[in-house]
Amino acid sequence: MLAVTLREAARRFADARAYVTEAGWALSFTDLDRVSDEVAVGLADRGLGRGAVLALVLPPGPEYLVAYLAAAKLGAITAGVNDRLTAAERTAVLDRADPHLVLAGPGLAPSGFEALELDPAPDRAELHAPLRVAAAAPPPLADDPDRPVAIVFTSGTTGIPKGALYGNRQLQFITDNDVGDAWGGGGRSFTGTSFAHLGFMTKLPGNLRRGGTSFIMRRWSARESLALLAEHQMTTVAGVPAQVALMLRQPDFDDYDLTSVRFIIAGGGPITPGLAEEARDRFHAALATRYSCTEAGIGLGTAFDDPEEDAVVSVGRPHPAVELRLLDDGDRPVAAGEVGAVCLRSPAVMSRYWGDPDATRAAFTVDGFVRTGDLGWLDERARLRLVGRTKEMYVRGGYNVYPVEVEAVLSTHPGVAAVALIPRLDPVMGEVGVAVVVPQDPAHPPTLEALRSYGADQLARYKLPEDLSLLDALPLTAMDKVDRRSLARTVAAPDDSATPGPR
């Protein structure tokens, strides 16, 4: 369906700008269709065909975009590999993907695989020059809802990344959910995350249908994002919570003309109440949240016209045709108001993990719900409130502590710019929590006692942090999520200068 959507978008929007590169040159919708045709023929000459895997170890850019479209026109499967991963991590992902061909950025071509390095194109004429066959086009494919299209790898924060397989059927459902039957209406936006991410790989058809213009950022930066918002008078800020926070932390934030911004969309991870309220206040915009996981495709969210509280305290309610269940360790539904494992079922969920039947069986319940790996509970208004990851929960003296719940409270402290609660082994309590804090004012950071006092009215005593670590910024993974594994190493040994709180 990706190829068909592109052809129709080219017919409808023709020479309108679809993507603008960092170098300033643009690809129209007609360009996307024509160039991806020529690249598809070149890939076919290299043996890529139906069911074969094309791995892309490329930064966000026209090279990745066109290669993905070209592979779809051949019935091939595109496996995106985040170019920000280490060499060892990239190799582990490629071993899982087992590609027929790898297209890589400069210096990223792997050994042991057939690979072609691509330099960033200086203009449209040179884009994919080593592959293009001028004025050629592949034969059209027959419609096949079950044809695989993309492998989207998990972030790998708890082990080797697994590849979620998506096909035409899932992409069609996600597109219908996002835009319905509409064409047009798209504005100007920027691309802020890796193209290997779930968002780009599964939402590209919907973006093509909107007919808007996307400004490509090979490397996201808060300063450049604010500059693009101001220069092009964009209406929507979209990104993961860490990106929203980094924009707000820019010292010259108030110098940018952001009066055009009306909407903020935060997804890819829970947004803390403190950040949600600050973003809404300083951007003077409505906030909506999106919640899903790599395996589920789509999930829940809040709407711009929902009560303001919804996006602050929850990730909202399921999208149409998405079913939500909260299950205990035996896959039984938990009682109302109790914490359970968040599981989702819809036509958008992945087909399976690529080349990993054991992990696929473990990912699904017997009745087809995919396990997100998150824990949460439903409040009295049927909103899902996340409390953390199943593997992030820790046990202090026999009591379960969910980091996200504690972070939600501490994030609203006026002296806290960002916070993560990380467990540390303790000889008495088993595990205790360490609050890793980025202070609003580094010269006057909050103390551990101040944080414990602030949280005491909303959190049980055993949930309060028992140590404090101050950082200039929270480390991020290649997917721009808080790198809890790195923080765990940081807080693994107590700081002799720190004064632990009462037990």
C-alpha positions as CSV (number, residue, x, y, z in Angstrom):
1,M,0.0,0.0,0.0
2,L,3.0,2.3,0.4
3,A,3.8,2.3,-3.3
4,V,0.1,2.9,-4.2
5,T,-0.1,5.7,-1.7
6,L,3.0,7.4,-3.1
7,R,1.8,7.3,-6.7
8,E,-1.6,8.8,-5.7
9,A,0.2,11.5,-3.6
10,A,2.4,12.3,-6.6
11,R,-0.7,12.6,-8.8
12,R,-2.5,14.9,-6.3
13,F,0.4,17.0,-5.0
14,A,2.8,16.9,-7.9
15,D,5.5,19.5,-7.5
16,A,4.7,20.5,-4.0
17,R,7.6,20.1,-1.6
18,A,7.4,16.9,0.3
19,Y,10.8,16.9,2.1
20,V,13.4,19.5,2.5
21,T,17.0,18.5,3.3
22,E,19.4,20.2,5.7
23,A,21.3,21.4,2.6
24,G,18.2,23.3,1.5
25,W,17.2,21.3,-1.6
26,A,13.8,19.7,-1.8
27,L,12.1,16.6,-3.1
28,S,8.6,17.1,-4.5
29,F,6.0,14.3,-4.4
30,T,6.7,13.7,-8.1
31,D,10.4,13.5,-7.3
32,L,9.8,10.9,-4.6
33,D,7.8,8.7,-7.0
34,R,10.2,9.0,-9.9
35,V,13.5,8.6,-8.0
36,S,12.2,5.7,-6.0
37,D,11.2,4.0,-9.3
38,E,14.7,4.4,-10.6
39,V,16.3,3.2,-7.4
40,A,13.9,0.2,-7.2
41,V,15.1,-1.0,-10.6
42,G,18.7,-0.5,-9.5
43,L,18.0,-2.6,-6.3
44,A,16.3,-5.2,-8.4
45,D,19.5,-5.4,-10.6
46,R,21.3,-6.3,-7.4
47,G,19.0,-9.2,-6.7
48,L,16.5,-7.5,-4.3
49,G,13.0,-8.8,-4.8
50,R,9.9,-9.9,-3.0
51,G,10.5,-11.0,0.6
52,A,14.2,-10.1,0.5
53,V,15.5,-7.8,3.3
54,L,17.1,-4.4,2.6
55,A,18.9,-3.1,5.7
56,L,19.4,0.7,6.0
57,V,22.2,1.9,8.2
58,L,21.6,5.5,7.3
59,P,20.9,8.7,9.2
60,P,17.5,10.4,8.7
61,G,17.7,11.8,5.2
62,P,16.5,11.5,1.6
63,E,18.7,8.4,1.1
64,Y,16.8,6.5,3.7
65,L,13.4,7.8,2.6
66,V,13.8,6.9,-1.1
67,A,15.4,3.5,-0.4
68,Y,12.4,2.5,1.8
69,L,9.9,3.6,-0.9
70,A,11.9,1.8,-3.6
71,A,12.1,-1.5,-1.6
72,A,8.3,-1.3,-1.0
73,K,7.8,-1.1,-4.8
74,L,9.7,-4.4,-5.2
75,G,7.8,-6.2,-2.4
76,A,11.1,-6.2,-0.4
77,I,11.3,-5.7,3.4
78,T,13.1,-2.7,4.8
79,A,15.0,-3.2,8.1
80,G,15.9,0.1,9.6
81,V,19.1,0.2,11.7
82,N,19.6,3.3,13.9
83,D,22.9,4.8,12.7
84,R,23.5,6.1,16.2
85,L,24.0,2.6,17.6
86,T,27.5,1.4,18.3
87,A,29.3,-0.8,15.8
88,A,28.6,-3.9,18.0
89,E,25.0,-3.0,18.4
90,R,24.6,-2.4,14.6
91,T,26.1,-5.8,13.9
92,A,23.8,-7.5,16.4
93,V,20.8,-5.9,14.7
94,L,22.1,-6.9,11.2
95,D,22.6,-10.5,12.3
96,R,19.0,-10.6,13.3
97,A,17.8,-9.0,10.1
98,D,19.9,-11.2,7.8
99,P,19.7,-8.8,4.9
100,H,20.3,-9.4,1.2
101,L,21.8,-6.0,0.9
102,V,22.9,-3.2,3.3
103,L,22.8,0.5,2.3
104,A,25.0,2.4,4.8
105,G,26.2,5.9,5.5
106,P,29.9,6.9,5.3
107,G,32.0,4.7,7.6
108,L,29.0,2.6,8.6
109,A,29.2,-0.3,6.1
110,P,29.4,-3.5,8.1
111,S,31.8,-6.4,7.4
112,G,30.3,-9.8,6.5
113,F,27.4,-8.4,4.5
114,E,27.0,-7.2,1.0
115,A,26.9,-3.5,1.5
116,L,27.0,-0.2,-0.4
117,E,28.1,3.1,1.2
118,L,26.2,6.2,0.2
119,D,27.5,9.7,0.7
120,P,24.9,12.4,1.5
121,A,23.6,13.7,-1.9
122,P,24.6,17.3,-2.6
123,D,21.4,17.7,-4.7
124,R,18.5,15.9,-6.2
125,A,20.3,14.8,-9.3
126,E,23.0,12.9,-7.2
127,L,20.6,11.2,-4.8
128,H,21.3,7.5,-5.0
129,A,23.4,8.0,-8.1
130,P,25.1,4.6,-7.7
131,L,21.8,2.8,-7.9
132,R,19.4,4.7,-10.1
133,V,18.5,3.5,-13.6
134,A,17.3,6.6,-15.4
135,A,13.7,6.7,-16.6
136,A,13.1,3.1,-15.5
137,A,10.3,1.8,-13.3
138,P,9.6,-1.6,-11.7
139,P,6.4,-3.5,-12.7
140,P,3.5,-2.8,-10.3
141,L,2.8,-5.2,-7.6
142,A,-0.5,-7.0,-7.1
143,D,-2.4,-6.0,-3.9
144,D,-1.4,-8.3,-1.0
145,P,-2.5,-7.2,2.5
146,D,-0.3,-9.8,4.1
147,R,2.9,-8.8,2.3
148,P,5.7,-7.8,4.8
149,V,7.0,-4.2,4.4
150,A,9.1,-3.2,7.4
151,I,11.1,-4.6,10.3
152,V,11.2,-2.2,13.2
153,F,13.7,-3.0,15.9
154,T,13.1,-2.5,19.6
155,S,15.4,-0.2,21.5
156,G,17.3,-3.1,23.0
157,T,17.5,-1.6,26.5
158,T,17.0,-5.0,28.1
159,G,18.9,-7.2,25.6
160,I,19.6,-7.7,21.9
161,P,17.0,-5.7,19.9
162,K,14.1,-7.7,18.4
163,G,12.6,-6.9,15.0
164,A,8.9,-6.3,14.9
165,L,7.5,-7.2,11.4
166,Y,4.9,-5.0,9.9
167,G,3.0,-5.6,6.6
168,N,0.5,-3.8,4.4
169,R,-2.4,-4.8,6.6
170,Q,-0.9,-3.0,9.6
171,L,0.2,0.0,7.7
172,Q,-3.3,0.4,6.2
173,F,-4.9,0.3,9.6
174,I,-2.5,2.8,11.1
175,T,-3.0,5.1,8.2
176,D,-6.8,4.8,8.4
177,N,-6.6,5.5,12.1
178,D,-4.4,8.6,11.5
179,V,-6.0,10.2,8.5
180,G,-9.0,8.2,7.5
181,D,-10.0,8.8,3.8
182,A,-8.7,12.3,3.8
183,W,-6.0,13.7,1.4
184,G,-4.3,17.0,2.0
185,G,-4.4,19.3,5.0
186,G,-0.8,18.8,6.0
187,G,1.3,21.8,7.1
188,R,5.0,22.2,7.8
189,S,6.9,20.0,10.3
190,F,10.3,18.7,11.0
191,T,11.5,15.1,11.5
192,G,12.9,14.7,14.9
193,T,13.6,11.0,15.4
194,S,15.5,8.2,13.7
195,F,13.8,7.0,10.5
196,A,14.3,3.5,11.8
197,H,11.8,4.3,14.6
198,L,8.3,2.9,14.6
199,G,6.8,6.4,13.9
200,F,8.5,7.0,10.5
201,M,8.3,3.4,9.3
202,T,4.6,2.9,9.9
203,K,3.2,6.4,9.5
204,L,4.9,7.4,6.2
205,P,1.8,6.5,4.2
206,G,-0.3,8.8,6.3
207,N,2.2,11.6,6.0
208,L,2.2,11.2,2.3
209,R,-1.6,11.5,2.2
210,R,-1.4,14.7,4.2
211,G,0.6,16.4,1.5
212,G,2.6,18.5,3.9
213,T,6.3,19.5,3.9
214,S,8.8,17.9,6.3
215,F,12.1,19.5,7.1
216,I,14.7,16.7,7.6
217,M,17.1,16.9,10.5
218,R,19.9,14.4,10.2
219,R,20.8,15.0,13.9
220,W,18.1,16.5,16.1
221,S,19.0,19.5,18.2
222,A,16.9,21.6,20.4
223,R,18.3,24.9,19.0
224,E,17.6,23.9,15.3
225,S,14.1,22.6,16.2
226,L,13.2,26.0,17.7
227,A,14.8,27.8,14.7
228,L,12.7,25.7,12.3
229,L,9.5,26.3,14.3
230,A,10.1,30.0,14.3
231,E,11.3,30.5,10.7
232,H,8.6,28.4,9.1
233,Q,5.9,29.4,11.6
234,M,5.0,25.7,12.3
235,T,1.9,25.0,14.3
236,T,2.9,21.7,15.9
237,V,5.7,20.6,18.2
238,A,6.1,16.8,18.1
239,G,8.7,14.7,19.8
240,V,9.6,12.4,22.6
241,P,9.4,14.0,26.1
242,A,13.2,14.3,26.3
243,Q,13.2,16.5,23.2
244,V,10.4,18.7,24.5
245,A,12.4,19.1,27.7
246,L,15.6,20.0,25.9
247,M,13.8,22.7,23.9
248,L,12.5,24.2,27.1
249,R,16.0,24.1,28.6
250,Q,17.5,26.3,25.8
251,P,18.7,29.5,27.5
252,D,17.3,31.6,24.6
253,F,14.0,29.8,24.4
254,D,12.0,33.0,24.9
255,D,13.8,34.8,22.1
256,Y,12.2,32.6,19.4
257,D,8.9,33.6,17.8
258,L,6.8,30.6,18.6
259,T,3.4,32.3,18.4
260,S,2.4,30.0,15.5
261,V,2.7,26.9,17.7
262,R,-0.8,25.7,18.7
263,F,-0.2,22.0,19.5
264,I,2.3,19.8,21.2
265,I,2.3,16.0,20.7
266,A,4.5,14.0,23.0
267,G,5.0,10.3,22.5
268,G,7.6,7.5,22.7
269,G,7.6,7.5,26.5
270,P,5.6,8.9,29.4
271,I,5.8,12.6,30.0
272,T,6.1,13.7,33.6
273,P,3.4,16.1,35.0
274,G,6.0,18.8,35.6
275,L,7.2,18.7,32.0
276,A,3.6,18.5,30.7
277,E,2.6,21.6,32.5
278,E,5.7,23.6,31.7
279,A,5.5,22.7,28.0
280,R,1.9,23.8,27.8
281,D,2.6,27.0,29.7
282,R,5.7,28.1,27.9
283,F,4.6,27.1,24.3
284,H,1.1,28.5,25.0
285,A,-0.2,25.4,23.2
286,A,-2.5,22.5,23.7
287,L,-0.9,19.2,24.7
288,A,-1.8,15.7,23.5
289,T,0.0,12.4,24.4
290,R,0.6,9.3,22.4
291,Y,1.3,5.8,23.9
292,S,2.3,2.6,22.2
293,C,5.2,0.3,21.8
294,T,7.3,-1.1,19.0
295,E,5.2,-4.3,18.9
296,A,1.8,-2.7,19.1
297,G,1.8,-0.1,16.3
298,I,-0.7,2.2,17.9
299,G,-2.2,2.3,21.3
300,L,-3.7,5.1,23.4
301,G,-3.7,8.8,23.6
302,T,-5.3,12.1,24.7
303,A,-6.9,14.6,22.4
304,F,-6.3,18.3,22.3
305,D,-9.9,19.0,23.4
306,D,-9.7,16.6,26.3
307,P,-9.6,18.1,29.9
308,E,-6.2,19.5,30.4
309,E,-5.6,17.1,33.3
310,D,-5.7,14.0,31.1
311,A,-2.4,14.6,29.3
312,V,-0.7,15.5,32.6
313,V,-1.7,12.5,34.7
314,S,-2.3,9.8,32.1
315,V,-1.6,8.5,28.6
316,G,-5.3,8.6,27.8
317,R,-7.7,6.0,26.5
318,P,-7.4,3.5,23.6
319,H,-7.7,4.6,20.0
320,P,-10.7,3.2,18.1
321,A,-10.4,-0.5,17.5
322,V,-7.6,-0.9,20.1
323,E,-8.3,-3.1,23.0
324,L,-6.6,-2.7,26.4
325,R,-6.1,-5.2,29.1
326,L,-4.2,-5.1,32.4
327,L,-3.1,-8.5,33.4
328,D,-1.4,-10.2,36.4
329,D,1.5,-12.6,36.3
330,G,-0.9,-15.4,35.3
331,D,-2.4,-13.4,32.4
332,R,-5.6,-12.8,34.4
333,P,-7.3,-9.4,34.4
334,V,-6.5,-7.4,37.5
335,A,-9.1,-5.9,39.8
336,A,-10.3,-2.3,39.1
337,G,-7.7,0.2,40.2
338,E,-4.9,-2.4,40.6
339,V,-1.6,-2.3,38.8
340,G,-1.2,-4.8,35.9
341,A,0.8,-5.5,32.8
342,V,-0.4,-3.3,29.9
343,C,-1.4,-5.4,26.9
344,L,-2.9,-4.2,23.6
345,R,-4.7,-5.9,20.7
346,S,-5.7,-4.3,17.4
347,P,-5.1,-4.8,13.7
348,A,-2.0,-2.7,14.1
349,V,0.0,-5.1,16.2
350,M,3.1,-6.7,14.6
351,S,2.9,-9.9,12.7
352,R,5.8,-11.4,14.7
353,Y,9.4,-10.9,15.6
354,W,11.6,-11.4,12.6
355,G,13.5,-14.8,12.9
356,D,12.6,-15.3,16.6
357,P,9.6,-17.6,17.1
358,D,10.3,-18.1,20.8
359,A,10.3,-14.4,21.5
360,T,7.1,-14.1,19.4
361,R,5.3,-16.6,21.5
362,A,6.4,-14.8,24.7
363,A,5.3,-11.4,23.3
364,F,1.6,-12.5,22.9
365,T,-1.0,-13.8,25.2
366,V,-3.0,-16.8,24.0
367,D,-5.8,-14.6,22.8
368,G,-3.6,-12.3,20.8
369,F,-2.8,-9.3,23.1
370,V,0.8,-8.1,22.8
371,R,2.7,-7.4,26.0
372,T,4.0,-3.8,26.0
373,G,6.4,-4.4,28.9
374,D,4.7,-1.5,30.8
375,L,2.8,-1.5,34.1
376,G,-0.2,0.7,34.7
377,W,-3.7,1.1,36.2
378,L,-7.0,2.5,35.1
379,D,-8.4,5.4,37.1
380,E,-12.1,6.2,37.7
381,R,-12.2,8.0,34.3
382,A,-10.9,5.0,32.4
383,R,-7.6,6.7,31.8
384,L,-4.4,4.6,31.7
385,R,-1.8,5.7,34.3
386,L,1.6,4.2,33.8
387,V,3.8,3.4,36.7
388,G,6.8,2.0,35.0
389,R,8.3,-0.9,33.1
390,T,8.0,-4.5,34.3
391,K,11.8,-4.7,34.5
392,E,12.2,-1.3,36.2
393,M,10.0,-2.0,39.2
394,Y,12.1,-2.7,42.3
395,V,11.3,-4.1,45.7
396,R,12.1,-2.1,48.8
397,G,11.7,-4.1,52.0
398,G,9.0,-6.2,50.5
399,Y,7.1,-3.3,48.8
400,N,6.9,-2.7,45.1
401,V,8.1,0.7,43.9
402,Y,7.3,1.9,40.4
403,P,9.8,4.6,39.3
404,V,7.4,6.5,36.9
405,E,4.9,7.0,39.8
406,V,7.6,8.6,41.9
407,E,9.1,10.6,39.0
408,A,5.6,12.0,38.3
409,V,5.5,13.6,41.7
410,L,9.1,14.8,42.0
411,S,9.0,16.3,38.5
412,T,6.6,19.0,39.7
413,H,9.1,20.3,42.4
414,P,10.0,23.8,41.4
415,G,13.8,23.0,41.6
416,V,13.6,20.0,39.3
417,A,14.1,20.2,35.6
418,A,14.3,16.5,35.0
419,V,14.3,13.4,37.2
420,A,14.7,9.7,37.1
421,L,14.4,7.2,40.0
422,I,16.9,4.4,39.8
423,P,17.1,1.4,42.1
424,R,20.3,0.5,43.9
425,L,21.1,-2.7,45.8
426,D,20.9,-2.2,49.6
427,P,22.1,-4.8,52.2
428,V,19.1,-4.0,54.5
429,M,16.2,-3.2,52.3
430,G,17.2,-5.2,49.2
431,E,16.8,-2.2,46.9
432,V,16.4,1.6,47.5
433,G,15.7,4.4,45.2
434,V,18.1,7.0,44.1
435,A,16.7,10.3,42.6
436,V,18.9,11.4,39.7
437,V,18.0,15.1,39.2
438,V,18.8,17.8,36.7
439,P,18.2,21.0,38.7
440,Q,16.5,24.0,37.3
441,D,19.2,26.1,38.9
442,P,22.5,24.3,39.2
443,A,23.8,26.8,41.7
444,H,20.9,26.0,44.0
445,P,19.9,22.4,43.5
446,P,17.2,20.8,45.7
447,T,18.3,18.7,48.6
448,L,17.3,15.1,49.3
449,E,15.4,16.2,52.4
450,A,13.5,18.8,50.3
451,L,12.5,16.2,47.7
452,R,11.4,13.7,50.4
453,S,9.4,16.4,52.2
454,Y,7.8,17.5,48.9
455,G,6.8,14.0,48.0
456,A,5.6,12.9,51.4
457,D,2.0,14.0,51.0
458,Q,1.5,12.1,47.8
459,L,3.8,9.0,48.2
460,A,4.1,6.4,50.8
461,R,7.3,6.6,52.8
462,Y,8.8,3.5,51.2
463,K,8.5,5.1,47.8
464,L,10.5,8.2,48.6
465,P,14.1,8.4,47.3
466,E,16.9,7.6,49.8
467,D,19.8,9.1,48.0
468,L,20.3,11.9,45.5
469,S,22.5,12.3,42.5
470,L,22.8,15.6,40.5
471,L,23.6,15.7,36.8
472,D,23.7,18.4,34.2
473,A,21.5,16.3,31.9
474,L,20.0,12.8,31.9
475,P,21.8,10.5,29.4
476,L,19.7,9.4,26.4
477,T,19.6,6.2,24.3
478,A,19.9,6.2,20.5
479,M,16.1,6.5,20.6
480,D,16.2,9.6,22.7
481,K,14.8,7.9,25.8
482,V,16.3,8.2,29.2
483,D,19.2,5.7,29.4
484,R,18.3,4.0,32.7
485,R,21.0,1.3,32.1
486,S,23.7,4.0,32.1
487,L,22.1,5.7,35.2
488,A,22.1,2.3,37.0
489,R,25.8,2.1,36.5
490,T,26.2,5.7,37.8
491,V,24.3,5.0,41.0
492,A,25.4,1.4,41.6
493,A,27.8,2.4,44.3
494,P,26.8,4.9,47.0
495,D,28.4,8.3,46.9
496,D,30.4,8.7,50.1
497,S,29.6,12.4,50.1
498,A,25.8,11.8,50.0
499,T,23.7,11.6,53.1
500,P,21.1,8.9,52.8
501,G,17.6,9.6,53.9
502,P,15.7,7.9,56.7
503,R,14.6,4.3,56.2
